[in-house]
Structures are given as structure tokens and as C-alpha cells.
Amino acid sequence: MSRQLCVGLLVLMALGLVAGVVAGESSGASRSAKTGGTKVLHFPSDRSVGKLSVEDEEDESDGWDFFGPAQGDVVVPAGRNIKLFIYMENARADDLSFLSKLGPSDLYELSIQSSIKRTPANRPALESIAHLTDLRALHLSRTGIDGRQMESLRSLTSLRSLSFGEEHSFGSAGLAALKNFPALEYLDCGPRPIDAGLKHLAQLPNLQRLRLRMGGIRGPGLAYLADMPRLDNLILWGSPLSDLHVRYLEGLTGLKRLTLWGGDGPFTDATLGSVGKLASLEEFHLINVGPGFTEVGMERLRGLKNLKKIEYSGISAFNIDGAGMRHLCSLPSLESLKGVWLFSDGLEALASCGNLKCLNVRLGRLGERWGGSVADVGHIAALGSLEELDASGRGLLDEDIARLASLSRLKRLSVWTGDLTERGWASIGELGQLESLHMSTGEITDHSFEAVGKLGKLESLKISGNEKGRVTKRGLNHLNQLTNLQRLELGMSGRTLKPITDDTALNLTAIKNLKGISLTNIGLQGSDWAFLAGFEDLEYIFMNQCGICPQNGLRYIKDLPQLTRLDLQNVNCTQGNGLAVMGGLKSISSIRLMGRITDNALQRVPALPLVQQFSVTTDVAIRPETIAHLKQVLPNVRNVIVRQPSQSSRTMMQPAPQNRGETRSAPQRRSSTRTRRTSGQRTRRRTNR
């Protein structure tokens, strides 16, 4: 997650950039100076009409930072792209006239979504956005838009991205109106078009990416897509979707990426025969389909000289035998093969894929043995160009890991292993070029971390082991050598926490770039929580069954400027000063706490205007007045959740020492909130906005 954007009002006033403080100005951007000043967006002062986000110039993963509510006069950085999200909850027609106060270039992206399907009687007046002529991206879901309203938006000629979700009134008239948006490069057409309507898409000369929801398409209309000169990325999803539909794509000879997502039945070799005619294809993706392919179908792909990726994800087995694998390995550009099940004959043929850089494989059953002999893994080790390997299906052993140590270009490794000995972990330590290591293994010991500590280039580390694991803080401190580490996730299975009791201080201070940490069943003591302090780039913390976090332990996170997500279980917070420290978390957007958290503690939760999710599970009673306080200090949380633990959660919550004179109150029903029973006999209390 990226750096959050906050600018203090006092700083803005000192610079003479703000005149008059109204609701909505409490959120701002710390990089305003970098992008050259600010500007003011005008919204109704009496209510929030949506949520504003600012594009993050540094984060390529999610791209946007929550900025604050769209209420009053909001000061935003002038040189950054702004997104407005509007969520309509009421059944009445929502008035969007407030958008008329925005300038033509004030918004880069606008998203309008409804909680219910709209009809002509209660749909919003979308004509109110027609003056936003510099808008680049528009997303509409359940608004009830039809062809006439789409025509009224023809002034939005700068649109590059347009997406619809469950817009069942859109129809062919809506598709015909798309001719008014010649600059469109991406279209997500979720209203289930029919074949005849697809001919209108040929009017979009610059469209490069198209996502079509099946349901109304019989097949012939897909042939119209061949008339789109720049279309290079096509996603077909939903049902029905079969060989018959794919047949009509054979004319898309310029297509570079094809994704088939879902469908009623398995695709057969006929689909591969049609795909084999897409001469420019570079990527072929299958998601949640039943791939009923044989070596005959694989041979039909041999003419795809540019095909780089064949990737499958789903619950059905995508098994490729030796003959089929030999056909795939004859593809001269093939670099990535994901989601396949391979037996011994397939693994043997795989060794001839000399250009393969990425392999995601499930090792199949051979007779009564999993994955064949050690020689099978040796075939993977022969892939000298391999940079990424994800191998599952059976637990690799010491000798298997030793074979993989010869992959000198391997940067990302994800494997299932059995109980490795020191020899196996030593082989892991020889993979010095690794940047990412994810392991689901057996017993974790200090030797494990000693070996991993030698991987100085690691940026992401995830290790999960079984309940037999035995680690100490001395062992964990080996990770302090991983100075490039950004993501750390460690965990052991089992419901019995094993405290780490050695006297060594937990020290990870050398990992200066750490952005995320997740620990499960790592039994910390009270003073151990101090290791969280000082990680200036830390964006999320997840601590599950790591011993009791004492009330004063929360002070170690109070000055983490980039922390956006906080998830702690077994928190002992009986007094207010524990949670009060969260006021220093200037970027926090999600808080989830479980433990002995009292009413008094929740009364001290400070104002957190950027928080959008807040959930507390506690075994003591919370007053309605406290819920009202939380609603006030968390203005952008739709549902403030305070609940009693389920029976299973209660067994995981460790009892904390009670203060003198303090008694545990029985939970009471509160008339000011809604309650509902789940199957686990859990009472959830929600405050609706």
C-alpha cells in the first residue's frame, strides 16, 4: 500500500491557500508542493456525497489513496488525478446536481454504484456529469442507464475507460451510443449484450481492451470484433461459454491476449484449434473452466510463434501428458506455464522447454506415489532459464530442494515441503539470488531462519509450518540480515500457542524497508512488541495468536506514519490511553481488534477521518453511547462493528490479567443497534450510516 496523503489545515492556512474552514478540508495531500499547489473542489457542506481518492504516483499495485469525504470545500493537490466514488443506498432517485459545481477537469475518474437495481422511476439524472468533459474513466453499476442517457453523455469525448456492472437497461441502444466516445481504449461491457449489438463496437477505432459478459451472446456476433483494428486484449466471461463461441473469434488475427473465464462445460480440442488460428496471440488465459484438452489439441497450437504465456487457474485438473507437453515445448516463445498438473512423463518432456522463465505446476500422482521419483524434480532443475517456480502437490524433501539449488536464475520460489532437515534448509540458503520465498513446510526451527537469513536479496518472505515448530527469538533475529525485505509472513499451525521465552531481545531493526508484517502463533511476550517501533515504511500489521498484546504495547505503533491496516488479536486494552495512541496513525484506513477491550478504552478512540473499516471483537459489554462516539470519530466507516466473540474465537482469546477492582460484565442487548445471530451463535452489532 502506498504513502497516504495528508496535509494539515494549519499548514495550508499559513501558506494562504485556504480561506475558510468547512467540513471536508480535514483531509489533504502531503505531496502538494511536489506537484505545484492546490485547488478546491466544491461539494454540499451538510453531507458527504461520496469518497475522494488521489492517484498515487509511487504505488503501481492499487494506484489510489483514500483522501477524504466529498463534503464542503475540499482542498486537493492541483497536479494529481482525482477519483470520486458515489454509492447510492436509498431507493429514491439520487440527486447528482451537486456535480455541476465541479469544473470540466476536476475529476479524472468517476464511479457511481447503487445498492439496488435502478429503474426509470428511480434512476439518477446522469446528465449532471455531461459537463465533466476531461473525465478519463467512468464506472456505472446498477444505475439504470439506458441508450437515451448514454446519448446525453456524448460530450465526454476524453473518456479512455468505460465500464458497466449489472446495467440491464443498457441494451443495444446503449452500445450504439458508444460511437460518441472515439477515444475509448478500455470497455467493460457487463450488461450481457446480444449478438446484433456487438456490431456497434466496431465504431470504436481506438479500443484495445474489451471485457464481455456472456449470457445473451449466441456466438456469431463475436465475429464483428474482427473489425476492430486495435483490439489486442479480449476477456469473455460467464455462461454460456463454449467451443462454439470461441469458433467465431478465429478472424481476430491481431489479438495478443485472450482470456476465457467460466462456462457451462469443459472446453475441448476444438477450442485449441480455434485459438491456434490467432496468429498474433502472446497470452492465453483460462479461469474456472474445465479444460478437456488432449495432445491433439496441444498440437494445434504449434503455429503460434509469438505465444509466451499459457496460464490456468481453477479447481479442475489441467493435466498435460508427455506428448502434449512436447507440443507445447516446441513453441519457440513460450516463457510462462501456470496451473498445470504434470506426471512423470510430462515432467520429462518439460525439460526441453529451454526458454521457460515461469512455471506453476502441481506434481501429480504416479501409481501410489506422489510426483514420481527424485528424477522428476531433476527435470525441473534442468530449466536453466527459470526465474519463477511454484510447485505443489506433494511435499518436496531434502534431495528435491538440493536439485533446485542449481537454478542460478531463480528469483521467486513457492513450494510445499515435508519436514526438511538441516541439509534441506542449507540448500534453501544456497539460493542467494532469490527475491521472493514462499514455503508451506513441516517443522520450523532456528536452523530454518539461519538458512533463510543468508538470502540477502529477499524482498518477500512467507513461511508457514506445522504445530511441531520450535523457534526462539535468537533464531528469528537471523532475519535481521535481510535488509531488502519488504513483506514478512511467518506462522505455525495448531491452536496451542508456544511462547518464545528465551531472554534474547527480538531485533529486526536492520530491515528498514519493511512494508508489511504478518505473524501467526509466534508466542511473543509483553516486551517483545517493542520490535514494531521504528518501521517508518510499515503499511500493515497482522498479529494472530501471538500472545497478549499488553495495553502499553500499543505505544510502539503510534508513530508509524505509513500504517494503513492494523489487525491485532489478543489485545489487552482495559483503559483508554491504549487506543488513544492511534491518533498518531495519520494514514490508518482499516482497524480490526480482538481481545479484552473495554467500554472505557473505546471511549478514548480519537478522531480518525481516513478510517473506512473498523471492527472490534471483545468479551465485555459496550454501551450504546460508546457506539455513538465511535460513529462520530469514524465518519467514513459505513458500519462500525462491535461484537461478542464466537465460541471458536473465544477459545483462542487468552485471558488477560484483570485490574484490581475490575469485574467482567455480562454482554447485554442494546436497543440502539441491530443484532443478528450467525451459525456460530455470534452476536454482531452494526451501526449503519
N, C-alpha and C positions, 0 to 999 in steps of 0.2 A: 504494500500500500504506500501511497506517496506522501509527500510532505503536505500537511494541511495548511489551509490558508486563513490566517487571522491577522487583522490589523486593529490595534487599539483605537478607540474613538478619540482618546486624548491626543494621540499622535496625529491623527487626521486633522483635528481641530487646530493643533499647533501649527500645522502646515497651511492652514487656511483653506483646506479642501472641503470642509463640511460646514454648512451653515444650518443650524437647527438639528436637533437630535430627535428622531422619531423611531418607532418600532421598526425593526429590520436592519438598523445600522450597527447592530452589535456584532455582526459577522463581517469579516473583511479579508484582505489578502496581504500576506507578508512579502510578496514579491512585486508589489505595486510599483516600487521605484525602478525595479529592473525593466518593467515593460512600459514605463513612461506615463505616470499619472493615473487618475481615476475618472470614472464617470458615474452618474446617478441613474438608477432605474426606478421608475415610479409605479407603485402598487397601492391598493387600498390600505389605509392606515388602521382600519378597525378589525382586520382579519388577515390571516395568512391564506393566500390563494394558491400556494404551491411551494416547491423547493428549488433553490438555485444551486447550481454546481458550476465550478470553474475548471476549465481544462488544465490538466497537469502536464507541463512541458517535459517533465522528467520521468513520469511513470508510463511505460508502454503497455502495461498489463490491463489496467482498468481505465486509465485515461482521464478520470474526472474526480475532483474533490468536492465534497459537500461544502457549500458556502454559507447557507443560512436560509431562513424562511423568506418567501416573496411577500413582504409586508412593509408598507410605508416606503420611504425613500431609502433605497439600498445602494451603498457606495461599493462599486466593483472596480477591479483593475481595468483600465481602458484598453490595454493591449492583449487581452486574453479572451478566448472564446467562452461564451456563457450558455449554459443549458438550463431550461426551465421545465420542471416536471409538475404537471397538474393532474391530480387524482380526484375524480368526481364520485362522491359516495351517495348523494341524495338522488331519489327517484325523479325529482323535478328537473326541468331543463336548467342547466347551469349557465349563468350569465358570464360570457367571456369578454364583455365590453371593456373591462379594465385593461385589456391588452392594447387598446387604442392609444394609451399613454406612452407606449414604447415606441422608440424610433425604428426606422426600417432596418438598421444594422445592429440593434441592441442584442438580439439573440442569434446564436449560431445553431442551436438545436432546440426543438420544442417537442415535448412528449405529453399527450393528453390521453389519459386512460380512465375508464369508467368501471365501477364495481358491478354494474348491471348492463345488460344489453339494452341499448337505446333504440327507440322507435321515432318516427317523425314527430310524435307528440311531445317527446321529452328529450330530444337530442339538442346539444349545444349549437349555438349560432357560430359555426366555424368561419363564417365570413369575417369575423372580427380579427382574424390573423392575416387577411389578404394584404395588409399594408406592410408586412414584415418581409419586404422584397429581397433582403440579403440573407434570409434564412437558408441554411445549407442542409439541415436534416429535420425531418418531420416524422413522428411516430404517432399513429392513432389506433386506439384499441377500444372497441365496444362503444364508439361514439355515435353510431348510426349513420355515418356519412354515406351519401349516395352520389350518383353521377352529377346531379344538379349542383350540389355543394362542391364537388370536385371541380366543376367548371368555374365556380366563383373564386377559386384559388389560383386561377391561371396567371395571376401577376407574380407568383412565386417562382420566377424563371431561374433563380440561382440555386434551386434545390439540387443537391447531389445525391441525397439519400432519402428514400421514402419507404415506410413500412406500415403495414396494416395487420391488426390482430383481431380476429372474430368480427370483422365488419361485413355482416351478411347482406346489407343493403347495397353494397358497392356495385356488384354486378358488372355486366359487360359495358354499361354506360359509364361506369367509373373508369374502366380500363380505356375506353375511347377517349376520355378526358386527359389521359396521361400524355397525349400529344403536346399539351401545353407546357411540358417540362422537358425540353430537349437536352438539358444539361445533366439529367439523371444518370448516375453511374451505378447505383445500387437500388434494387427494388425487392422488397419482401412482400409477396402477394399472398396474404393469408386468407382472403375471402372465398376460397375454393372456386376459382374461375372455371368456366366451361370451355370446350374446345374452340367454339366460334369466337370467344372473347380474346383468345391468345393472339389473334391476328393483329390486334391493336398494339401489341408490344413491339412489333416491327417498326413502329413510328418513333422509337427511342434510339437514335443513332449512336449515342454515347454509352448506352447501358453495358456494363462489364460484368456485373454480378446479379444473378436472379435466383430468388428463392420462391418456389411454387408449392402451395399446399394442394395435394391431390384430394379427390373426393368427387369433383364434378368433371374431371378430365377423363375421357374415354381413351385418348391416345392420339388420334390424327392431328389434333390442334398443336401438338408439340412440334410438328414439322415446321410450323411458322417460325420457330425460333432460329431456323437456319438463315432467315433473312435479317438477322441482327448482326451487323458486321463486326462489332467489338465485343460481343458476348464471349467471355472466356471462363466463367465460373457459374455452374448451374447446380442447384440443390433441389431435388424432388423429394418431398416428404409426405408421410401419411398414407392412407389407404383409400382406394386400391392402388397398388403399385406393383407391376409385374413385368415379365419378359415382354409382354405386348406393348406396354408403354415405352420401354427402352428402345424398341424397334424403330420408333418414329424419331429417334434422336440421331440416326445414322448420318443425316445430312449436316450435322454440326461439326464439320471438319476442322474448324478453328478453335473448338473448345479445348481448354487446357486443364480444367478441373471439373470432375463430375462426382457428385455425392448422391447416393440412393439411401434414403433414410426411412425405414419402416416398410410395411407392406403386408399383404394377407398371407402370402405363402413364400416358399423358397424361390429364389432366382436360380435358373438353370444355365446350362451351357449356351442357350440361345442368347441370354443377356451378354455373355462374354463375346459372342460372335458379333453383336451389335456394337459393343464397346470397342472391339478390335478395329472398327472402321473409322474411329475418331482419330485421325492421323496425327493431330497436334497434341493429343492428351498427354499431360505430365503427371496428374494425380487422379487416382481412383479410390474413392472412399465408400465403404459400406457400413451402415449403422443400424443395428437392431433389425437385421434381415436374416433369413435363413439361406445361407449360401450353399446351394446344392450343386457345386461345380465338380467336374472331373478333369482328368488330364486332357480330354478332348477340348474342353472349353479353354483351359490354360494355353493350349497350343494356338488358339485363335487370337491370342494377344501378342503373338510374336512379332507382328508387324509394327507395333507401337515403339518406334525407335526413341521417342522422347519420354517414355513413361518412367518417372522417377519414384513414385510412391504408390504402393498398394496397401491400404490400411483398413482394417476391420475392427469394429467394436460391437459386442453384443453377447447374449447368453448362449446362442447356438455355437456349436463347434465348427470352425472353419478349418477342416482337415485337408492338408495337401500331401499327397503321397510323393514318392520319389520321382515318378515320371512327370507329374505336374510341376514339381519343383525344378526339374531340369529345364522345362519350357520357360519358367519364369527367370531362371538364371541366365537364359540366353538373351534377355532384354538388355541391351548394351548400356542403358542409362539408369537401371534400377538401383536406387540408393536406400530405400526405406521399405521394410516389410513388417507390418504390425498385425497382431491379433490372430496369428495362425497357430494351429496345432500341428506339431511335427512328430512323427515317429522316427525310428532309426533310419529307414530308407530316405525319408525326407531330409533328415539332418545330414546324411551322407552326401546327398545331391546339393545341399545348401553350400557346401564347402567351395563350390565352383562359382559362387556369386562374388567375384573379386572386387566389385565396386560398392558392395553393400556397406552403408555407414550406420544404419539404424535397424535394429532387429528386436521385435517384441514377439516372443514365442512361448507357447505352453508346451512343455515336454510331455508327449502322450504316452499311453500305456503300451507296452510290448509284452505280450503274454501275461505273466503275472508280475512283471517288474515295471517300475515307473521309469520312463525315459531311456530305457536301454542301458548300455554299459558306459563306462567312463569314456570310451572312444567316441560316443555320441557328442559329449561336450567338447571333445577334442576337435570335432568338425567345426564347431562354433569358433574355437580358438584359432582355426586356420584363416578366419576372415580378417586379414591384416588391416583392412581399411575401416573396421568397425569403430565407431565413436560412441554409440549408444546401444546398450543391451538391457533388455528386460526379460528375464527368464523365470517362469513359474511352472507349476505342475508337479514338481517333486522337489524335495529338499536336496540341494547340492551339498556335497561333502567336501572334506579337505582336499582330496585329489582333484575334484572338479574345479575348485577355486584355484588350485595350483596351475591348472591348464589355462584358465582365463587370465592369469597374471602375465601371459605372453602378449596380450593385446596392448601394444605400446601406444596406440592412438585413442584408447578408450577414455572418454570423458564423463560419461553418465552410466552408472550401473545400478540396476534394480534386480534383486534376486531373492528367492526363497532358499533358505539353507536349513540343514539339520543342525545338530549340536556340533559346532566346529571346535576343534582343539586349538591349542596354541599354534600348531602348524598352519591350520586353515586361516586363522586371523593374521598370521605373519604374511601369508600370501596376499591378503587384502592390503596389508601395509606396503606391499611392493607396487601397488597401482598408483604410483606417485603423480600421474597426470590427471587423476580423477577430479572432476569439479562437482559431481553430484553422486552421492552414495545412499541408496535406499535398500535396507535389508529387513526382511522378516525372517527371523532366525530362532534358534533354540535358546540355550543358556547364554546370558551376557555376564561377563566377568570384567575385572580390571584389565585383563590381558586384551580384551576387545578394544577398550578405549586406548590402551597403549599403542596398539597397531594402527587404529584409525588416526591417532594423533600425529602420525608420520605423513599424512596426506595433506601437505601444506597448501595445495591448490583448491581444496574443498570449499565450495560456496553453499552447498545444501547437504545436510546430513539427517537421515531418518533411520533409526534402528528400533525395531520392536522385537522383544524376546519373550520367553515363556516365564512361568512363575518360579522356575528354579534359579533365576538370575541372582547373582551376589555381586553388588558393586559398593565401592566406597568413594568418599569424596577425593581420596588420593587418586583413585582411578579416573574419576570424572575430570580431575584437573589436567589430565593429559590432553584434553580437548582445548586447553588454553593455547596450544601450539597452532591451532587452526585460525590464523589471523585473517584469512579471507572469508571466513564463514559468515553467511547471511541468514540461513534458516537452520534451526536446530530442533529436532523432534526425537525424543527418547521415551521409551515406555516398556513396561513389563506387564504381562497379563496376570490374571489372578485377582481375587478380591481381598487378599490378606496383605496389608502394607508391611513392608520390611524396612524399618527405619535405618538410615545410614548414621551410625553412631561414632565413627572414628573421629578423633579430635582435630583432624586437618580442616582448615578453613576452605570452604568452596571458593575457588578463584578462577573466574573466566574473564578477567578484566582485559586481557590482551585481544579479545575478539571485538574489536572496535566497530566493525561494520554489521554487527548482528541486527537483523530486522525483525525476526520472529523466533519465539521460543515456545515449545510445547513439551511438557513433561507429564508422564502418567505413571503412577505407582513408584515414584522415586521419593523415598521417605525422608524429606528434609526436616531438620529441627528448626526451632524458632529463629536462631541467629543466622541460619543458612540463607534466609530470604534476602539477606543483605546483598547477595550476588547480583540481584536485579538492578541495583542502583548504578547509574553512570552510563547506561547504554543509550546514548543520545539519538541513535537512529532506530531504536526498537519501535516496531509498529504494532505487534500483537503479542499477548501473553496468554497461554493456556496452561493451567496447572490443575491436573485431575488426580485426586488421591495422592497428594504429595505431602501428607502430614498437615497439621493445623497451621494455617497462616495466622499468626498472632495479630492482635489489634495494632501493635506498633510496627508490625511487618509491612503494613501498607505504606508507611512513610518512605519506603525505598523506591516506590514507583511514582512519587508525587512530582518529580521533576523530569519526567521523560517526555520531551517536547513533541515527539512524533507518534506517541502511542495512540492508536485508533481503536483497538479491540482489547478488552480485558475480560478474561474468563477464569475465575478462581473458584475452586471447590474446597470445602472445609475452612471457611473463613470464620474466625472468632472475632466478632465485632459487636460488643455489648454497649459501647459508649460512642458518642457522636464524633469525637475527634478522629476516629479511624477513617470513616468515609469522608470526612471533611477535607482530607488531603487531596481528594480527587479534583478539587477546584484548580489545582495546578496543572491538570492534564488538558492543555489547550487544544489538542487535536482529537480527543476521545469521541468516538461515534457509537460504540457498542459496549455495553457493560452487562455481564452475567455473573452473578454471585450465588454461591450456595454455602450455607453454614448457619451458625448461631448468630444471626443478625437481628438486633432488637429494634423495637419501635423508636427508641431514643436515638439509635445510630442512624436510622433512615431519616429522622427529622433533621439531621445535620447534613444531608446531601446538598451540596451547593448548586448554584445555577450552572447548568451545562448545556448551552444553547446548540452545540453541534451534535449532541447525542440523539440517535434515531432509534436505538433499541436498548431497552432496559428491562432486566429480568432478575428477580431475587427469589430464591427458594430458602425459606427459613422455618425453623420448628417452633417459633414463638408467634404470638398474636400481634397483628399490626392494626392500628386504629384507622378508621376512615379519614380522620383529619390528616394522618400521615400520608395516605394515598393522595389526598388533595394537594398536600405540599409537593409531593413528587411530580404531580401533574403540572404544577406551577413552575417548578425549577427545570423541568424537562419539556419545554414547549414543543419540541419537534418529534416527540415519541407518540406514535398513534395509540399504542396500547402499553400502559405501564403495567407490568406483570409482577405480582407478588403472590406467591403460592406456598402451600404446605408441601413437603416432600412426599413422593410416593413411597410405598413400603420398601421397594427395592432401593430407592435413593436414600431412605432413612437408614438402612443398614450400612451404607457407605459413609454416612456422615459420622465422623468421630466426635464423641462428646468433648466439649471444651470445659475447662475449669470455670465454675461459676464464681462471680464476685461475692464477697460477703454480703449477706442480706438480700441477695437476688434470688428470686424464685422463678421457675419456669411456668409460664402461663399456658393454659389450655387454649387451643385455637377456637375462635368464636366466629359465628356468621356475621357478616357485615351487610347491612341493607344498602349501602351506597355503591356496592359493586356487584357485578354479575358473577355467579358461581356456576360451575358445571362439573359433573363427575366424569372422570375418564375410567377406562377399564382398570387402571391401577389404583382406583379409589383416591385419586389425587384431586385436591380442590385447587382450582386455578382462579385467581382473582384478576380481572382485567378492568382497567379504566379506559373507556372509549373516548375519543376526541370527537 
